[in-house]
Amino acid sequence: MRTGRVILVGAGPGDPDLLTLRGARALGCANLVLYDALLDPSLLALCPEAQRFFVGKRAGRPAIAQSTIHAIMVRAATRGLTVVRLKAGDPFVLGRGGEEALVCEAAGIPCEIIPGISSAMAGAAALGIPVGHRGVAPGGPVFSAVPEAHYQAVLASLTPGAITVVMMMALGGRASIAAFLDRAGWPEDLPAAVVVGATTPGQWSWTGTLAGLGGAVVPEDRRELPGLVVLGPVVSLAETLLRAMPERDVVGAGLQPYRSQENMQ
Amino acid sequence: MRTGRVILVGAGPGDPDLLTLRGARALGCANLVLYDALLDPSLLALCPEAQRFFVGKRAGRPAIAQSTIHAIMVRAATRGLTVVRLKAGDPFVLGRGGEEALVCEAAGIPCEIIPGISSAMAGAAALGIPVGHRGVAPGGPVFSAVPEAHYQAVLASLTPGAITVVMMMALGGRASIAAFLDRAGWPEDLPAAVVVGATTPGQWSWTGTLAGLGGAVVPEDRRELPGLVVLGPVVSLAETLLRAMPERDVVGAGLQPYRSQENMQ
């Protein structure tokens, strides 16, 4: 029996239309799709013939253990199936894709990585914030994607405002981040933004300064959505750039199954 | 006469199949496409009915001035055309998309931003390097995308090896980066990688340690391709993960024009 394969697919920041062509094609040739939370359900329309299992975390319910996901993945691929592991964002940024690829390697299963757009860039862009912008960030167009749990080690060493800082999974920690930066001497008028559910219909955002960041109140019904904090002079461009960005999609929307002409190895 | 619009589209890291569905749809409804260097020509098959102008930089020839690109873009959109500005990577990372969006705003032209996959993530992934990997980078899954010209201000302040560092446009500067880090006391056995032309047929890579980075010799015929330098403990995962990654595409390849059902505003 032929060994199957695992394809780790990054679904992007939220808008299902920000999936890659290659990711769509992978879904089109999947036999089994293991999908995470926070994904738009319309993505599953791209794999109408595949079996689909939700393996994500939902508030208030026990999560499926990572080791269980590994076991399902390996067992199915060993039986010859094409398994797509569909993840929010990019599999290799904060998505534990490295762990899953290592499990495949140990089991002798081919594993392809199809990157996705990280919300670190696209979440800021959805607010009209270019993370890199010539002449605005004095240190040049530079940014860091910092999960909130680890921000102190990085932020403590940076020159305030010299680079654009994007903090992922930072919604709950915004008050402690603000307090930490205040103690570290960051200027209280440094432009700051919060965006929740970026690139989805539930997108909500706040812009202000570091002084107001701790007190920014996210509406109750958005607090389960993934949140970003963006700090840096580029945030001040949002007000102008949002004026040019149309509220309605100019390109239209709607996913169609995307099939490749040659979808087998 | 109806005002047109400008759509800034990120084409991704090199593989045309890593364009987003939304980016493909934007190309499908463009009247005029202004495209940069380093893009796969097959992307233009997605806009068969559009006028297409190359506005990129080619070695040895005078580049079109940024202000000229602005003028063409504004003039065409003012005449009612849908203009797609097709850029390598992501428009808002190092792509000067912020400048182009500001020009649109000033001219009263709607401007949509469609993000693309940045080579900062996908270039490392193409080598089997997860930029974020639990337990390997002691400071957590953190990374910085640092254009080489500005690396000193950022690198000088970081704890060596605590975060994954991805330097974009850093091919030419690898010897001076290595020398700088050596003087700054970074360990000479820190895993390091160079990747050139990531996700394209011309992809070439080198992995080793910081001690060898300055001497890594890129083949002469690849030196015009965009290059990344990756530093950090996660680089050591590449050898194992590459064993699992198939050399041949498992999903197949080949672009098809992608048309939306509703491609007009």
Interface residues (C-beta under 8 A of the other chain):
Chain A: R5 I7 G12 P13 D15 P16 D17 L18 L19 T20 L21 R22 A24 R25 A26 C29 T82 D90 P91 F92 V93 L94 G95 R96 G97 G98 E99 A101 L102 C104 E105 I109 P110 C111 E112 I113 I114 P115 G116 I117 S118 M121 A122 A124 A125 A126 G128 I129 P130 V131 G132 H133 R134 V136 G139 G140 P141 V142 F143 S144 A145 V146 P147 A149 H150 A153 V154 S157 L158 T159 A162 I163 V234 L237 T240 L241 R243 A244 M245 P246 R248 D249 V250 V251 G252 A253 G254 L255 Q256 Y258 S260 Q261 E262 N263 M264 Q265
Chain B: R5 I7 G12 P13 D15 P16 D17 L18 L19 T20 L21 R22 A24 R25 A26 C29 T82 D90 P91 F92 V93 L94 G95 R96 G97 G98 E99 A101 L102 C104 E105 I109 P110 C111 E112 I113 I114 P115 G116 I117 S118 M121 A122 A124 A125 A126 G128 I129 P130 V131 G132 H133 R134 V136 G139 G140 P141 V142 F143 S144 A145 V146 P147 A149 H150 A153 V154 S157 L158 T159 A162 I163 V234 L237 T240 L241 R243 A244 M245 P246 R248 D249 V250 V251 G252 A253 G254 L255 Q256 Y258 S260 Q261 E262 N263 M264 Q265
